[in-house]
Amino acid sequence: MGEYENLRKGERGAWISIIAYLILATVKLIVASIGNSEALRADGLNNTTDVVASVAVLIGLKISRKPPDEDHHYGHFRAETIASLIAAFIMMTVGLEVIFGTFQDIIQQKSSEPSLLTAWTALSAAVVMYGVYRYNLGLSKKVNSNALYAAAQDNRSDALVSVGAAIGIFGSQFGAYWLDPLAGLIVGFIICKTAWDIFRDSSHRLTDGFDEEEIEEIRELIEAHPEVWAVRDVKGRLQGNQTLVEATIHVNPKLTIEEGHEITDEVESILEKKLHIYYAHIHIEPYEE
């Protein structure tokens, strides 16, 4: 099935993110310790949480590739969402640690001029992460993976975080030593904001939340079929990256069972071609005024 092959391909992006984050986190934390930069330290800790998030995505993709079995009739696609939820909690914990640590340094006025090496390290990391972002963005569109697309957006935010850290460090070179811990504080808030966004999206999916605009788009597409006289009910939910749709349509009561079945097949085919919805259950009812 195509979705399982796409999940396998999506694992490449997760592996690239993991390798990049491991290297960058190690380099940043070492250079931050040598060069005395809170901003680069916070940026390095941010990358450690990204390693966890990328590993969670990788594990989720691998489990999601397991086919349906006797007690998972719809497959294991939600494993990817559960992994993202776990990663969000870990990211929030690290983000709060960064906020409290740098905020305490600002209050106690523990600020000093960081080495210029830390600024160039941050800028170099930004370039690397932007390259990873471009790769994962292209791959996510190619394999139609929402999780990989979200990972790509995280890659881009990490590049921006590194740019912000570099700005704070360069500013401290002109005597504004407080800019370095302040940049670290902002990085902490960005980590927490990213964790919250992942948590909100994952919890919404796991509780069968579905975008109302997408429901309306599906309804309008079904209603456009000439043999569908009315659409009484449309429901949708997400299984990982897969959209599951149930709809009740009303047709001419004089149609035969075979004719009604052909209409449902046509509707399901339209949803697949137009919206890439491969799992649709269409129930027919005789039209009543």
C-alpha positions in Angstrom: 0.0 0.0 0.0 1.3 3.5 -0.9 0.9 5.0 2.6 3.2 2.3 4.1 5.9 3.0 1.5 5.6 6.7 2.2 6.1 6.1 5.9 9.3 4.2 5.1 10.6 7.0 2.9 9.7 9.5 5.6 12.1 7.8 8.0 15.0 9.2 6.0 14.1 12.7 7.0 13.8 11.7 10.7 17.3 10.1 10.5 18.8 13.2 9.0 17.3 15.4 11.7 18.6 13.1 14.4 22.2 13.1 13.1 22.2 16.8 12.5 20.8 17.6 16.0 23.2 15.2 17.7 26.2 16.9 16.1 25.0 20.4 16.6 23.9 19.9 20.2 27.3 18.4 21.1 29.2 21.2 19.4 27.0 24.0 20.8 27.2 22.8 24.4 31.0 22.3 24.3 31.6 25.7 22.7 29.0 27.4 25.0 30.9 26.0 28.0 34.3 27.2 26.6 33.0 30.5 25.3 30.7 31.3 28.3 27.4 31.8 26.4 24.0 31.3 28.0 22.3 31.8 24.6 24.3 29.1 22.9 23.9 26.8 25.8 20.1 27.2 25.6 20.3 26.7 21.9 22.2 23.5 22.5 19.7 22.2 25.0 17.0 23.1 22.5 18.7 20.8 20.0 18.8 18.0 22.6 15.0 18.1 22.9 14.9 18.1 19.1 16.8 14.8 19.1 14.1 13.3 21.4 11.4 14.7 19.2 13.0 13.3 16.0 13.5 9.9 17.6 9.9 10.0 18.6 8.9 10.7 15.1 11.2 7.9 13.8 9.7 5.4 16.3 6.2 6.5 15.5 6.8 6.1 11.7 8.2 2.6 12.2 5.3 1.5 14.4 2.8 3.1 12.0 4.1 0.9 9.2 2.8 -2.2 11.0 -0.2 -3.5 9.1 -3.6 -4.0 10.7 -3.9 -7.0 13.0 -6.6 -8.7 15.1 -6.9 -5.8 17.6 -5.8 -2.9 15.4 -8.3 -3.0 12.6 -7.4 0.4 11.3 -3.7 -0.2 11.5 -1.1 1.5 13.8 -1.1 5.0 12.3 -1.8 6.7 15.7 1.5 5.5 17.1 3.1 8.5 15.4 0.8 10.9 17.1 1.4 9.3 20.6 5.1 9.6 20.1 4.8 13.3 19.3 2.7 13.8 22.4 5.5 12.2 24.6 8.1 14.4 22.9 6.0 17.5 23.7 6.2 16.8 27.4 10.0 16.2 27.3 10.5 19.5 25.3 8.3 21.4 27.7 10.4 20.1 30.7 13.7 21.3 29.0 12.2 24.6 27.9 11.1 25.4 31.5 14.6 24.5 32.8 16.2 26.9 30.3 13.7 29.7 31.3 14.3 29.3 35.0 18.1 29.0 34.7 18.6 32.0 32.4 16.0 34.1 34.3 17.9 33.4 37.5 21.1 34.5 35.9 19.4 37.8 34.7 18.1 38.5 38.2 21.4 37.8 39.9 23.1 39.8 37.1 25.4 36.9 36.2 26.4 38.2 32.9 29.7 38.4 31.1 31.0 38.8 27.6 30.8 35.5 25.7 33.5 34.5 23.2 32.9 35.6 19.6 33.4 31.9 18.6 30.0 31.2 20.1 28.3 33.6 17.8 29.9 32.1 14.7 29.0 28.6 16.0 25.4 29.7 16.3 25.3 31.2 12.7 26.9 28.1 11.2 24.3 25.9 13.0 21.6 28.1 11.5 22.9 27.5 8.0 23.0 23.7 8.6 19.5 23.6 10.1 18.1 25.6 7.2 19.5 23.0 4.8 17.9 20.2 6.8 14.6 22.2 6.8 14.6 22.5 3.0 15.3 18.7 2.6 12.6 17.6 5.0 10.1 20.1 3.6 10.5 18.7 0.1 10.4 15.1 1.4 7.3 15.7 3.5 5.4 17.0 0.4 6.7 14.1 -1.7 5.5 11.4 0.7 2.5 13.4 2.1 3.6 13.2 5.7 2.2 15.7 8.2 4.6 14.5 10.9 7.6 15.1 8.7 6.2 18.5 7.6 5.9 19.4 11.3 9.5 18.3 11.8 10.6 20.5 8.9 8.9 23.5 10.6 10.7 22.7 13.8 14.0 22.6 11.8 13.2 26.1 10.5 12.4 27.4 13.9 15.7 26.0 15.2 17.5 27.8 12.5 15.8 31.1 13.6 16.6 30.3 17.2 20.3 30.0 16.3 20.2 33.3 14.5 18.6 34.9 17.5 21.3 33.5 19.8 24.0 34.8 17.5 22.4 38.3 17.6 22.4 38.2 21.4 26.0 37.2 21.5 27.1 39.8 19.0 25.2 42.4 21.0 27.1 41.5 24.1 30.3 42.3 22.2 29.3 46.0 22.4 28.9 46.0 26.1 25.3 44.8 26.4 26.2 41.7 28.3 22.6 41.2 29.3 21.6 40.4 25.7 23.3 37.0 25.9 21.2 35.6 28.8 18.1 37.4 27.5 18.5 35.5 24.2 18.8 32.3 26.2 15.5 33.2 27.9 13.8 33.8 24.6 15.0 30.5 23.3 13.5 28.8 26.4 10.1 30.4 25.6 10.4 29.3 21.9 11.0 25.7 23.1 7.9 25.8 25.3 5.8 27.4 22.6 6.9 24.6 20.1 6.1 21.9 22.8 2.7 23.5 23.4 1.9 23.5 19.6 2.8 19.8 19.3 0.8 18.9 22.4 -2.3 20.8 21.2 -2.2 19.3 17.7 -1.5 15.7 19.0 -4.2 15.8 21.7 -6.7 17.2 19.2 -6.0 14.3 16.8 -6.1 11.7 19.6 -9.5 12.9 20.7 -10.8 12.7 17.2 -10.8 16.4 16.6 -11.2 17.4 12.9 -11.1 20.6 11.0 -14.6 22.0 10.3 -13.4 23.6 7.1 -12.2 20.2 5.8 -15.5 18.7 6.7 -17.3 21.3 4.7 -15.0 20.8 1.8 -15.8 17.0 1.9 -19.5 17.7 2.1 -19.5 20.1 -0.9 -17.5 17.6 -2.9 -20.0 14.8 -2.2 -23.0 17.1 -2.8 -21.6 17.9 -6.3 -22.3 14.3 -7.4 -25.4 14.5 -9.7 -27.0 11.4 -8.1 -26.6 12.6 -4.5 -29.8 14.4 -3.6 -28.8 15.3 0.0 -25.9 14.8 2.4 -27.2 14.4 5.9 -24.1 13.6 7.9 -20.4 13.8 7.4 -17.8 12.8 10.0 -14.0 12.7 9.9 -11.1 11.6 12.1 -7.4 11.1 11.7 -5.4 8.0 12.1 -1.9 9.3 12.0 -1.7 10.9 8.5 -4.6 9.0 7.2 -8.1 10.7 7.0 -11.1 8.5 7.8 -14.5 9.7 6.6 -18.0 8.5 7.2 -20.9 10.1 5.4 -24.6 9.4 4.9 -26.1 10.4 1.5 -29.7 10.3 0.3 -30.4 9.2 -3.2 -33.4 8.5 -5.4 -35.5 5.9 -3.5 -36.3 4.1 -6.8 -32.7 3.1 -7.5 -31.7 -0.5 -7.2 -29.2 -1.7 -4.7 -26.6 -2.1 -7.4 -27.1 1.4 -8.7 -26.8 2.8 -5.1 -23.6 0.8 -4.6 -22.2 2.3 -7.8 -22.9 5.8 -6.5 -21.0 5.1 -3.3 -18.0 3.7 -5.3 -18.0 6.9 -7.4 -18.2 9.2 -4.3 -15.3 7.3 -2.7 -13.3 7.5 -5.9 -13.8 11.3 -6.1 -12.7 11.7 -2.4 -9.6 9.7 -3.2 -8.7 11.6 -6.3 -9.5 15.1 -5.1 -8.6 15.0 -1.4 -6.4 11.9 -1.2 -8.9 10.3 1.2 -8.3 6.6 0.9 -10.6 5.5 3.8 -14.2 6.5 3.2 -17.4 4.7 4.3 -20.5 6.0 2.4 -23.9 5.0 3.7 -26.9 5.4 1.4 -30.5 6.2 2.4 -33.6 6.8 0.3 -34.4 10.5 0.0 -37.2 11.8 2.0 -38.7 15.3 1.9 
